């Protein structure tokens, strides 16, 4: 496993945590959307840094979503893609920066995009 893959999978380990802490009651759909957006965002970050090519980006995202047991259809949702881009933007140059998900302003922006009335 490459250095990138190890860091990437370490980052994925924290993804399921951030929305649960921020949202008192999450539906399965909310959890799936947040997870998918996070996966897209982390992979976009690596794509922008040149550490992934487009094909690997797509394969990584699909594999992680399938491995989690989620439907690939979640990736087609405009909100999921928009939040994924927001995640990548917030990550900046540090694709494993889990502190992004502790930023209250970011979480509120994410909730607004997803139209989660919390």
N, C-alpha and C positions, 0 to 999 in steps of 0.2 A: 504494500500500500504506500502510495506516495505521501510526501509531507503535506501536500495540499489536501489530500483525502482525509488524513488523520485530523487535521485542523477542522475541516469541513464537517466531519462526523461528530467531532467534539462540539461544534456549534449547534448541530442539529439536536444534540442531547438537551439543550436548554430551551429549544423552541416550544415544546409542549408546556413549559412552565409559565412563560410570560402572560398569556391570556388568562390562565386560570387564576393567577394572583390578582389580575386587574378586574376581572368580571366575576361578580358573586355567583351568577347562575349562567352557565354557558350551555347552549344546546350542542348537539353533535354537529350540526351544520356549521355553527359558529366556530367550533374547534377545528373542523376540517378546513374551513376557509382561512382561518388564521394560520394554520400550519402550512397550507399550500402557499399562501402569500410569503411566509417566512422562507420557505424552500426556494421559491422563485427569487426573492430578494438576495439571499446568500449566493445563489448561483449567478445571478446578474452581476453581483459584485466581483466575483471571480472572472466572469466573462469580460467585464470592463477593464480589469487589470491584465487581461491577456493570458490568464492562466487556464482558461477553458476556451475551446472553439464552440461555435454554435451547435454543432451536432452533439458534442459532449454535454453542453448545457441542457439540451432537450432530453437526452438520455438520462442524465443525472436526476433532473426534476421528475421525470416519469417514474424512474425506478424508486425514488424515495417515497413518492406518493403511493405507488402500488404496494411497496413494502409495508407501509403504514396501514394498508387495507382500505385506503380511500379510493374513490372513483376518479379517473382522469378527467371526468367532466368538470370537476371543480376548477381545473386550470383554464377553462374557457370563460369563466365568469369575469366580466369587466372589472368588478370590484376587487377581485383577487389579484388580477394583473396590476391594477392601479396601486394597491397596497404593496405588492411585490416590488414595484418600482420605487415606492416610497421607502421601503426597507433598504433597498440597495443604495439609495441616496443617503439615508441616515447612516448607513455603515461606512460610507466614504471609502477610505483606503484600508480600513481594518475589517475584513470580511468576517471575523469571528468576534466582533465587539458585541457581547450580549448586554452591555449596559444600555444600548439603544432601547431595549424593551423595558427598561426601568424608567424611562423618561415619560412623565405624565402627559406632556403636550403631544408627544408622538402617539401615545395610546389613544388620546382623545381624537386626534386627527384620523387614526386608523378606524376608530369606532364610527366616526362621522362618515367616512368613505363606505364602510360596510353597512351604514344605516342601522347600526345597532342602537336601539333606544334604551340606554342604560342610565 
